[in-house]
């Protein structure tokens, strides 16, 4: 396939054929794939500059070419309005961004691409498949489902097309492409109507160079942190929940029997579900393990109006109950048993490649509990590789808390035997899961990328958080688990000093201030809190303050 010219493409959703049009700068023709409304805007600018750049015959040829190109996102009547010289491109009075997109005819889904549910059964050929509009969570044999995209359609467009398309949408407010998830809509839910999408422009999260932590503590010069916790509800769960709730919104519009959405949660899932359901006006039902999540996590679904059931059990008990309830009532299941969420979560992997100018890191370290996220990252990287955007998949590391480490135990046994465990209390409460739903997905992902599983004790993860915080971060305990894994692998020489390594921070430290207060107050039972930094009590006089400053700052 001919490589696409480096256009500033596309908030549009459609794809278009190669068309030959007269150049704006010369009288010769050039090949231009008009990949979006922006592509059409470039054509319209040619017309607006026609007296200077094109002959009358040339302008006529452009019009004829555009009219015959079957451009399926913005009609020919709208092409002129794309020109910056026209005021009609401005949003109209009393018009919101969805209405603006509809006016520009951008709300219609592109039917070129499609996706469906298939059983997650790698290596096994099956004809079983389901529409995404069906309410179904497992195959006929009880296997998990996976969302399968039509790669043959996606591959009709080369890697440069997709890179330019995705890059052109970053930082925009065009509905719905301002979202880091929906900027990859063609790879997520290609057939959903934009009016059904429920988004708070999640994603596009910070990828920052952890310079001091890397250099001083690990002798690494290329350490990065992908801070997925910088998000609407403070965790990476927003990435998946925008997709799931959008599909539920579509199902309700289609009059499917869905009265609400429910989930079992260790905190972050319930916060994301409640927020997105509130944004869409859909009832949310949350099953939480009593006294096992932070106050900050608990207050989020309460504030967003969800029905919160506090149950005297752990996450696995909540999960069992929500599955029984959703089997009896028309409540849509929102846990990662539902593969729709993983479609949103995989965009974090695509985003990492994009933020590195489509270069691939050597390592990506992801905290793991229910294990859907490690598979989502693999799926995102695999999709980029399959479609030619990258040439390899990074090695993935799944980091587990030692108190909830069934995958780590299976890994040490060569993945020959997996046995659920009863998870015990961990500060990394969101991954306190002993019987992960996505175990098969995780094992598949790790085997296919030569991945590693590592664990962190409570003291190790809290110490890692403290050290990282003292270099300018403000980490959640789950990120502490990932940092511990990094420190161990670096010490073993598995990860090299020049390896480009990304640690995925899954939630914001502000959701877990209780554990930080306990650490720095040295009130955590059984922990030495080696890096504690408690406040210093000082009398309110100048001499006392100066004495403390001289001591602490090593001044004479």
N, C-alpha and C positions, 0 to 999 in steps of 0.2 A: 504494500500500500504506500502511496506517496505520502511523505511526511507533511503534516499540516504547517502552513506558515505560522510564525509566532505572532498571532493576533492577540489583542487584549480581548479575549472571548468572554463571554457568555454568562450573564445571569439567566439566559433562556434555558428551557428544559429540553428542547428538541435537538435533533441532529439533522444535518442537511447534506445533500450531495455536493460534490465538487462542481463548481461552476466557473466558467471562464468569462471574465469581465475586463473591460478596458481599465488600464491602470490610471490612478489619479495623477501620477507624476509623469507618465509618458503616454505616447499614443499607442503603445503596444499592449497586447492583452497579457494578463497574468492569471495564474490559477489560484483561486481563493475558495477555501471551504468556509462558507458562512455558518459558523458553529453556533450562532445565537443571535439575539436581537442586536447585540453589539456588532456582530459581523454585518448585519444589515445597516446598522448605523454608519459603519465605515463606507458602505456603498452610498448611503444617502448623503454623506459628507462630500463624496465625489460629485454628486449632482449639485449640491449647494455651491461648490467651488467650480462648477462646470464652465462658466464663462472664461475662467482663467486656465483650467486644466484640460477640459475636454471640448471637442467640437460638438456641434449639434448632433451629428451622426453618432458620435461616441456616447453622448448622453442617452440617445434613443436605444443604443445597443445595451446599455446598462439596464434600462427599464425593461426591455424585452427579456433580458437574461433573468432578472429578478422575478419577473412575472411568471416565467416558465420553470422556475427552479423548485416549485412545490415546497416553499419554505413553510414549515409546519408549526412555528411558534408565534411569529408576529406577521400579520397579514401585510400585503403590500401597502395598504392604505395607512398603516402605522409607521412605515419606514421613515417617512419624512419627519415624523414627530420624534424620532430618535436623535435627530440632529441637535447639537448644543445650541444652534442658532435659533431654535424654535422654543417658544414659551410653553407649548402644549405638552412638553415632556415633564413639566413641573406637576407636582401633585395638585389636584383640583381642591378647591375649598370644600371642607367637610368630607374629604376622601381619605380613607385610611390606606395602609400599605397593601392590604389584601385587595381592596377595590382598585387601587392603582394597577396592581399586577393583572387583575381581571380586565381592566380597561385596555391594557396592552396585550391582552389575550395570552398572558403567560401562565394562567391558572390551569390550563388543560394539561393533563399528563401526556407524556410522550408514549405512544403505544409501541414504539420500536423496541423497547426493552421490557423485560418481564421477570418475575420471580415467583417461586412456588415453594410449598413445603414438600420435603422428601424425608424419608427415614434417615437418621444419622447411622449409616452402616457402611463405613469405608471398605471398599474392595468387594462389596456385595451388590450385584446388579439387581435392581428391583424396578417394577413398573408402578409401584405405589407412589402416589403424589396427591397433593391437596392444594386447593386455592388458599391464598392468604386470607380470604374472606370467610373461611371456615373456622369455627371455634374448636380447635383440636390441639392437643399438646403432645400426644405420643402416637406412634405408628400402631398398626394392627398387632404387632408382636410385642408392643410395650417399649420399643426403642424411642429415644429422644428424636425430635424432628430437627431438621436443619433447613434454613432458607437457601434455596439454590437459584442462582441467577443464570440467565441465558447468556453464556459466555460467547456463543457464536455471534450473537447480535452485538455484544460489547466489543468484540474483537474486530468489527468492521471499521472501527475508528482507532487510530494508532495511539501510541503512548503520548506523543506530543499533544494530540487533541485533548486527552484527559488532563494532562498537566496544565495546559493553558486554560481549560475550562475551570478546573478547581481553583487554580491560582487567581483567576479573574474575579472570583466571588468573595475572596477574603476581605473582611473589613467593610463590606457593603451592607446596606439596609434593605436591599431588594428582597421582598418576600418570596420564598422562605430561605433564600440562599445566604442570608447573613448568619445563619446557624452553621457551626462547624460540622454538624451532622448533615443537615439538608443541603449544604453546598456540594455534598456527594450523593445527592438524591438518586441519581441514576444507578448507583451501586447499593442503595439502601432499600427504599420502597419505590421503585420507578413508576408504578402505576397509580399511586395515590393522588387524588386531587389536592392541589395546594390549599384549597379552602378547608380541607379536613385536617391539615397539619396543625398540631398544637406544639408551639415552640416558644421559648424565651431566648432564642439565639444562643443556645448552649454551645459548648465546644470552643474551638479556637483557643484552647487553654495555653498557658505559658509554658514554654520549654526554655529553661534557663541553665546557664553554665554555672555549675557549683564549683567555682574556682578554688576558693580557700579550703573547703572541705576536701576536695579532691587532691589538691597539692600537698596540704599540710598533714593530712591524716592517712592518705592512701597513696601518695606519690603518683597521682594520676593527673594528666593534663587535659583530658577530654571527657570529663564526667558531667552529665546533664541530668536534670530532674524535670520530668513532664508532670506539671502540677495540675492534675485533673480535679483537684479539690477547689481550684479557683473556678467555681461554677455556681449556678443559681442556688442550689440547695447545699452546696459545700462538698459534693462528692462526684465521682465519675458516674454514678448511677443516673444522672440526668441524661447522659448520652443515649442510654438505652430506653429510658422512660419516655422521652419525646417520641420515639418510634412506636412504642407499644400503645401509648395513649392516643396517638394520632390514628393508629389502625382501629382502636376501639371507637374513636369518634366517627370514623368511616362506617364501621359496622352498625352503630346506632343510627346513622343517617340512612343506611340501607335497611333499617327496621329489623335488624337481627335482635334476638332476645338477650340483650345485655343490659342489666339494670345497674351494674356498678363494676368496679375493679377491686380485687383484693390481693393482698400479699402477706406472707410471713416475712419478718424482717428482724435483723439485728440492729436496725437503726437507720442506715442510709437509704435503703430501698424504700422504706415507708415514707421518709422525708421527700424523696423524689416523686414517688407515686402521688402523694397527697398534693404536692404543689401543682403537678401537671393536670391532675384531675380537677383541682380547684380552678385552674385557668380555663378548662374546657366545660366546667359545670357538670362534671360527672361524679357521682358518689364514689368515695374511696373507703375501703374497709381494711383495717390494718391489724394483724395479729403480732403482738410483741411479747417477748419473754420478760416477765416481771423482774424489775431490779437488775437487769443485765445490760442496759444501754445507758449512755450518758444523758444527762438532763437536756443538753442541747439537742440531742437526737430525738428525745421524747417530745419536746415542745413543738417541734416542726410540724408533725402531722396534726397535733392538737390545734395549733394556730391556723392551719390550712383547712380546718373543718372536717377532717376525716373521722370516721367512726373507729376509735382505737380500743381494741380488746387486749387488756394486759393479762397474760396467761401464766399460770404457775408451772412453767416448763422451760425448756431451752429452745433454741432455734429449730432444732430437728423436730421437736414436738409441735411447734407452731406450724412447721411446714407440713407435717402429717395432717393436722387439722384443717388447714386451708385447702389442701387437696381434696379432703373428704367433703368439705363444704361446697367447693366449686363443682364437684361432681353432682351435687343435689340441687344447687341454686344457680340461676343465670348470672353468676358473678364471674367475670373474666379473670383468669389467673395471671398475675403479673410477675411471678418469680422467674428466675433464669431457666427454669424448666421450659418456659416459653422462649423459643428461639428468636423472636422478634427483637428482644432487647439487645441481643448480641450483634444485630445488624447496626445498631447505633454505636455500641461500644467498640466495634472494630474500626470506626472512623478515627479513633485516637491513634491507631497504628498508622493509618494513611496520613494523618496529620503530622506525625513525627517525620515521616519521609518528606513530606511537603516542607516542613520547617527546616530540614537539612538540605533544601534545594534538591530534593529527590535523590539524596544519597542515603545509604543504609547504615545504621549503627551496627557495631559488632555484637553488642549485648543489649537486651531489654529485660529488666527485672521487675516482676509484677507480684504484689502480694496476692495470696490465694486462699479462699475460704470455700465458697460453693463452686469455685473453679470455672465458672462461665467466662470470666474475663481473660484468663490465659488463652483459652481457645479463641476468644474474640480477637485478641491481638494477633494470634497466628493467622486467623482468617483474613484480617485486614492486610497483613504483609503478603500473604499468599495471593490475594487478589491483585495486589500491585505487581507482583512478580508475574503472575499468569497473563496480565494484560500489558506487560512490557515496560512498566514504569520504573521498576527496579530489577536488578539482575540476581539478587539472592535474598534469602530470608535471614534475619539476624537470629542468633542463638537466644532462646528465651530461658529465663530462670523464674521458676515459681517459688516464692518465699512463703513459708508457713510458720505460724506460731507453734512452738514445741508442745503447747497444751492443746492444740487442735491440728494435728499433723498426719492425717491418714494418707495423704498423697506422698509425703516424705517417706513414710514407712514403706509404702508400696515401691517407691523409687529405689530405696536401698535394697529391696528384694528383686530388683530388675523388672518391676512391674508385673511380675508373675502372679502375685496374689494381692488383691485389695480387700481389706477388711475395715468396715466402718468402726469408728471408736466413739466413745462418749467424751466429747470435748469438755475440758475443764476451764475454769475461769482464766481469761487473758485480758490484758489491757487492750489488745487489738480485738475488741469485741465484735467488730463487723465480720471477722473471719473466724469466729469461734464456732466452727461447724465440723462435726465429726462424721457426717454421712453426706458428702457433697453430691448434689444432683448431677453435676457435669463431669463426673470422674472420667467417663469414657472419652469425652471431648478433650479433656486436659491431657490424658495419656496419649491420645492420637497426636495432638499438637506437639507435645514435647518429644515424642519419638521422631517426628518428621522434621524437627529443626535441631536435633542433637541437643535437646534442652536438658536442664539440670533442675533439681529440686533441693532447696536448702531450708533449714529451720532456724528459729531464734528463740532463746529462752526469754522469760520475762525481764530478767536483769539485762540481758544483751539488747533487747529491743528498746528498753527505756534509756539505757546508756547511749545507744546510737542516736536516739531522738535528742538527748541532751547535748551531745557533741555537735550534731548537725545544727541545732538551734543556736549554738554559740558561734556558728559561722554565718548567721543571718537567716537561716530558715526558721520555720515554725511548723514542725512536722507532726502528723498524727501518728499514733502507735503503729498503724499498719505500714506506714512508710518506714518506721523504725525497724520493722521486720525485714523489709526489702533492703534497707541500708546494712543491716546485720549480715544478710546473705552476701551482699557486695563485699563487705569487709572480710568475711571468711574466704570467699573465692579469690579475693585479691591477695590475701595472706598465703593461700595455697599456691599462688602463681597461675591459677586457672584463667583469671582475667589479668591481662597485661597492663603495664603502665601507660601505654599509648592506645589502648583499645577504646574506641568511642562507645561509651556505656550510658544507657538511659535508665534511670530509676523512676518508676511510675509511682507518683504520690497520689493515692486514691481518694484522699479526703483532706479537708482543711483542719489544721491543728486547733483552730478555735472551737471545734466541736468536741474537743477532748481536753479541756483545760483542767478538769478535776485531777486527772492522772499527773499532769505537769505540776500542779500545785502540791500534790502529795509527794512527788519526787523531790522537788526543791525544798520542801519542808522536812524531808527525810522521815516521812510518816508512812511510807509504803513497807508493809511488813515483809521481812525476808529479803529486802533489797538494800544494798549498801548505799545506793544513790551517790556513786563516786563523783559525779560531775555536778552535784547540787550547787545552786547559787542562791542561797537564802538572803533575804534583805537583812541589812545590818541595823540594829537598834542604836540610836545615837541621841544623846541629850541635846536639847535645843540651844546650844551656845557655840559660838564661833570656835573656841579652842578645841572642844570635843570633835567638831566636824573636821577641823584641820588635822587633828591627830589620826583620825580614821583615814582621811585621804592620803596622808603621808605614808601610813602603813600599807594601805592597799595599792597605792601607786608606786611604792618603793622610792619615795622621795625623802630627802634628808630634812 
